[in-house]
Amino acid sequence: MNRIVVFCGSSLGFNPVYKEAAKELGNYFAKNNIGLVYGGGKIGMMGILSDTILEQNGEVIGVIPKLLVKEEVVHSGVEEMIVCKKMSERKVIMSKLVDGYITLPGGFGTLDELFEALTLGQLHIEQKPIGLLNVNGFFDAILLQIDKMVEEGYVKAENKKLLIVENSVDKLLEKMDKYKAPKITHVIHKVVR
């Protein structure tokens, strides 16, 4: 993969293990010449990740809505910064630039971006690998919710396979490199009782 978008928090959270995961992922990208596309921020997980890559002269592309530029969270050290009008436009631009997605710990915005990527895969609009770096079990409750959605007939079991989950950077990227999109028989899931 040449470029991967990473969805992550504009906060660092309370546990330093998340910051370390962002650094580890950034080091992996730099070492393996993988370009980063991200939300363009200088703070939180976004700042740690981008700084780690920039310190090693790696490729970093930021995509940030005007609203957040006004809030002064834009990373001035990123040479290629795409400023867009809306949050929804940001996701479209990011999608066009990358070969895959990774999600690190974050808040509502991070989950919004993750689930939009999964929806694009479910609808067969995209066939890119979607990785979830489950650091410190951060996403365990979300994964249980996805299981419940399958169990209750709201998500097809085959669509659960769209999400590649690992707690190790190396293993996650290895699985993403080998990813083959599941064959979709029908876009719409009909439950017959």
C-alpha positions in Angstrom: 0.0 0.0 0.0 1.3 3.4 -0.9 -1.0 5.6 1.2 -3.3 4.9 4.1 -5.7 7.2 5.9 -5.5 7.0 9.7 -8.6 8.0 11.7 -7.7 9.0 15.2 -8.4 11.4 18.1 -7.6 15.0 18.4 -7.1 14.1 22.0 -4.4 11.9 23.5 -6.7 10.2 26.0 -5.7 9.4 29.6 -3.6 6.3 29.0 -0.1 6.8 27.5 -0.4 3.5 25.7 -2.4 5.2 23.0 0.2 7.8 22.4 2.8 5.0 22.1 0.6 3.2 19.5 0.4 6.4 17.4 4.2 6.6 17.5 4.6 3.0 16.6 2.3 3.3 13.7 4.1 6.4 12.5 7.4 4.7 12.7 6.1 1.7 10.7 4.8 4.1 8.0 8.1 6.0 7.8 10.2 2.8 7.7 8.0 1.2 5.0 7.5 4.3 2.9 3.7 4.4 3.5 2.2 7.9 3.0 -0.1 9.1 5.7 -3.4 10.9 4.9 -5.1 12.2 8.1 -7.2 14.9 9.5 -4.6 17.7 9.4 -4.4 18.4 13.1 -1.4 19.2 15.2 -2.9 18.1 18.5 -3.7 14.7 20.1 -3.2 11.4 18.4 -3.2 13.2 15.1 -0.3 15.4 16.1 1.8 12.5 17.5 1.2 10.3 14.4 2.0 13.1 11.9 5.0 14.4 13.9 6.5 10.9 14.1 6.4 10.5 10.3 7.5 14.1 9.5 10.6 13.7 11.8 11.7 10.9 9.5 10.9 12.8 6.3 7.9 10.6 5.5 4.9 11.7 3.4 2.1 13.3 5.3 -1.1 14.8 3.7 -3.6 16.6 5.8 -7.2 17.2 4.9 -8.9 19.7 7.2 -12.2 21.6 7.1 -12.1 25.4 7.2 -13.8 25.4 10.6 -10.9 23.6 12.2 -8.4 25.9 10.5 -10.2 28.8 12.2 -9.9 26.9 15.5 -6.1 26.9 15.0 -5.5 23.2 15.2 -4.1 22.9 11.7 -0.6 21.4 11.6 1.7 24.0 10.1 4.5 21.5 9.5 2.6 19.5 7.0 3.5 20.7 3.5 0.5 19.3 1.7 -2.6 20.5 3.5 -5.9 20.3 1.7 -8.5 22.7 3.1 -12.1 21.8 2.4 -15.5 23.2 3.2 -17.2 20.5 5.2 -16.5 17.4 7.3 -18.3 15.2 4.8 -16.2 16.6 2.0 -13.1 15.7 4.0 -14.0 12.0 4.0 -14.5 11.9 0.3 -11.2 13.6 -0.4 -9.4 11.2 2.0 -11.0 8.2 0.3 -9.7 9.2 -3.1 -6.1 9.5 -1.9 -5.6 6.2 -0.2 -5.3 2.4 -0.6 -6.7 1.6 2.8 -7.9 2.8 6.2 -6.7 2.4 9.8 -8.5 3.5 12.9 -6.7 4.3 16.2 -8.4 5.3 19.4 -10.5 8.5 19.2 -14.0 9.9 19.8 -17.2 10.4 17.9 -15.5 11.7 14.7 -13.1 8.7 14.6 -16.1 6.3 14.9 -18.0 8.3 12.2 -15.1 7.9 9.8 -14.6 4.2 10.6 -18.2 3.4 10.0 -18.4 5.4 6.8 -15.5 3.4 5.5 -17.2 0.1 6.5 -20.4 1.3 4.8 -18.5 2.0 1.6 -17.2 -1.5 1.7 -20.6 -3.0 2.6 -22.2 -1.2 -0.4 -19.3 -2.4 -2.5 -18.4 1.2 -3.5 -14.9 0.5 -2.3 -12.8 -2.6 -1.8 -10.0 -1.2 0.4 -8.8 -2.9 3.6 -10.1 -1.3 6.8 -7.9 -1.9 9.8 -8.7 -1.4 13.4 -5.7 -1.2 15.8 -7.4 -2.4 19.0 -4.8 -0.9 21.4 -5.4 -1.9 25.0 -8.8 -3.4 24.1 -10.1 0.1 23.3 -12.6 -1.1 20.7 -13.7 -4.3 22.5 -17.2 -2.8 23.2 -17.6 -1.7 19.6 -16.7 -5.2 18.4 -19.3 -6.7 20.7 -21.9 -4.3 19.3 -21.0 -5.4 15.7 -21.4 -9.0 16.9 -24.9 -8.1 18.3 -25.8 -6.4 15.0 -24.9 -9.6 13.1 -26.8 -11.7 15.7 -29.9 -9.6 15.4 -29.9 -9.6 11.6 -28.8 -6.0 10.9 -25.3 -6.8 9.5 -24.4 -9.7 7.3 -21.8 -12.0 8.8 -19.8 -11.7 5.6 -19.7 -7.9 6.1 -18.2 -8.3 9.5 -15.1 -9.6 7.6 -14.7 -6.1 6.1 -13.0 -5.1 9.4 -9.5 -6.3 10.0 -8.8 -6.2 13.8 -5.4 -6.6 15.4 -3.7 -5.2 18.5 -0.2 -5.2 16.9 0.9 -2.8 14.2 3.0 -5.4 12.3 0.2 -8.0 12.3 -2.4 -5.4 11.2 -0.4 -4.2 8.3 0.5 -7.7 7.3 -3.2 -8.7 7.2 -4.1 -5.5 5.3 -1.5 -6.2 2.7 -3.1 -9.7 2.1 -6.7 -8.4 2.2 -9.1 -9.6 -0.5 -12.6 -7.9 -0.3 -15.4 -10.4 0.4 -17.6 -11.3 -2.5 -20.9 -9.4 -2.1 -24.0 -11.3 -3.4 -26.5 -8.6 -2.6 -25.9 -5.0 -1.4 -29.2 -4.9 0.5 -29.4 -7.4 3.4 -32.9 -8.9 3.6 -33.7 -10.9 6.7 -36.4 -13.5 6.1 -38.2 -14.9 9.2 
